[in-house]
Amino acid sequence: MTDLIVKAAVKDQLEEKNVASDFYDALDDEVATVLENAARRADENDRKTVQPRDL
C-alpha cells in the first residue's frame, strides 16, 4: 500500500502533541477508506471525476 499521508505534515498539524508511531498507519487506512468511498460515489453517478461532494 502506498502511504497517502505525509508524516511530517501530520506532525506539524498536531503541533505539540506526541504522535504514536501506529497512528500514521491508522490515519492512512482512514484516508484510503475516504478515497475509496469518494471514488465509488463518483462511479455511482456515472462520473470519472471525483469531486468535493463525493466526500
Phi and psi restraints in degrees (value plus and minus 20) as a CYANA .aco file:
   2 THR   PHI    -100.8   -60.8
   2 THR   PSI     119.9   159.9
   3 ASP   PHI     -89.9   -49.9
   3 ASP   PSI     105.8   145.8
   4 LEU   PHI    -116.2   -76.2
   4 LEU   PSI     -35.7     4.3
   5 ILE   PHI    -131.4   -91.4
   5 ILE   PSI     140.2   180.2
   6 VAL   PHI    -126.5   -86.5
   6 VAL   PSI      92.6   132.6
   7 LYS   PHI     -76.6   -36.6
   7 LYS   PSI     -61.3   -21.3
   8 ALA   PHI     -83.3   -43.3
   8 ALA   PSI     -57.6   -17.6
   9 ALA   PHI     -88.4   -48.4
   9 ALA   PSI     -58.7   -18.7
  10 VAL   PHI     -83.7   -43.7
  10 VAL   PSI     -67.4   -27.4
  11 LYS   PHI     -79.8   -39.8
  11 LYS   PSI     -62.4   -22.4
  12 ASP   PHI     -82.8   -42.8
  12 ASP   PSI     -61.6   -21.6
  13 GLN   PHI     -85.7   -45.7
  13 GLN   PSI     -55.6   -15.6
  14 LEU   PHI    -106.0   -66.0
  14 LEU   PSI     -18.1    21.9
  15 GLU   PHI      26.1    66.1
  15 GLU   PSI    -128.7   -88.7
  16 GLU   PHI    -111.6   -71.6
  16 GLU   PSI      -7.1    32.9
  17 LYS   PHI    -104.4   -64.4
  17 LYS   PSI     127.3   167.3
  18 ASN   PHI    -101.9   -61.9
  18 ASN   PSI     125.4   165.4
  19 VAL   PHI    -141.6  -101.6
  19 VAL   PSI     100.9   140.9
  20 ALA   PHI     -86.7   -46.7
  20 ALA   PSI     124.8   164.8
  21 SER   PHI     -81.0   -41.0
  21 SER   PSI     -53.6   -13.6
  22 ASP   PHI     -99.4   -59.4
  22 ASP   PSI     -29.2    10.8
  23 PHE   PHI     -81.6   -41.6
  23 PHE   PSI     -60.3   -20.3
  24 TYR   PHI     -82.5   -42.5
  24 TYR   PSI     -61.2   -21.2
  25 ASP   PHI     -84.2   -44.2
  25 ASP   PSI     -62.7   -22.7
  26 ALA   PHI     -84.5   -44.5
  26 ALA   PSI     -61.9   -21.9
  27 LEU   PHI     -85.1   -45.1
  27 LEU   PSI     -61.1   -21.1
  28 ASP   PHI     -80.6   -40.6
  28 ASP   PSI     -60.8   -20.8
  29 ASP   PHI     -83.3   -43.3
  29 ASP   PSI     -61.5   -21.5
  30 GLU   PHI     -83.5   -43.5
  30 GLU   PSI     -63.2   -23.2
  31 VAL   PHI     -83.1   -43.1
  31 VAL   PSI     -62.3   -22.3
  32 ALA   PHI     -80.4   -40.4
  32 ALA   PSI     -61.2   -21.2
  33 THR   PHI     -84.7   -44.7
  33 THR   PSI     -63.0   -23.0
  34 VAL   PHI     -80.5   -40.5
  34 VAL   PSI     -64.0   -24.0
  35 LEU   PHI     -86.2   -46.2
  35 LEU   PSI     -61.5   -21.5
  36 GLU   PHI     -81.6   -41.6
  36 GLU   PSI     -63.6   -23.6
  37 ASN   PHI     -85.1   -45.1
  37 ASN   PSI     -59.5   -19.5
  38 ALA   PHI     -85.2   -45.2
  38 ALA   PSI     -62.4   -22.4
  39 ALA   PHI     -85.2   -45.2
  39 ALA   PSI     -60.6   -20.6
  40 ARG   PHI     -82.0   -42.0
  40 ARG   PSI     -63.1   -23.1
  41 ARG   PHI     -83.8   -43.8
  41 ARG   PSI     -60.7   -20.7
  42 ALA   PHI     -81.7   -41.7
  42 ALA   PSI     -64.0   -24.0
  43 ASP   PHI     -80.2   -40.2
  43 ASP   PSI     -63.6   -23.6
  44 GLU   PHI     -82.7   -42.7
  44 GLU   PSI     -44.5    -4.5
  45 ASN   PHI    -122.4   -82.4
  45 ASN   PSI       0.8    40.8
  46 ASP   PHI      33.2    73.2
  46 ASP   PSI      22.2    62.2
  47 ARG   PHI    -142.8  -102.8
  47 ARG   PSI     127.2   167.2
  48 LYS   PHI    -116.9   -76.9
  48 LYS   PSI     -32.5     7.5
  49 THR   PHI    -118.4   -78.4
  49 THR   PSI     103.0   143.0
  50 VAL   PHI    -102.5   -62.5
  50 VAL   PSI     108.9   148.9
  51 GLN   PHI    -139.2   -99.2
  51 GLN   PSI     143.1   183.1
  52 PRO   PHI     -72.8   -32.8
  52 PRO   PSI     -54.9   -14.9
  53 ARG   PHI     -86.0   -46.0
  53 ARG   PSI     -34.3     5.7
  54 ASP   PHI     -97.6   -57.6
  54 ASP   PSI     -32.4     7.6
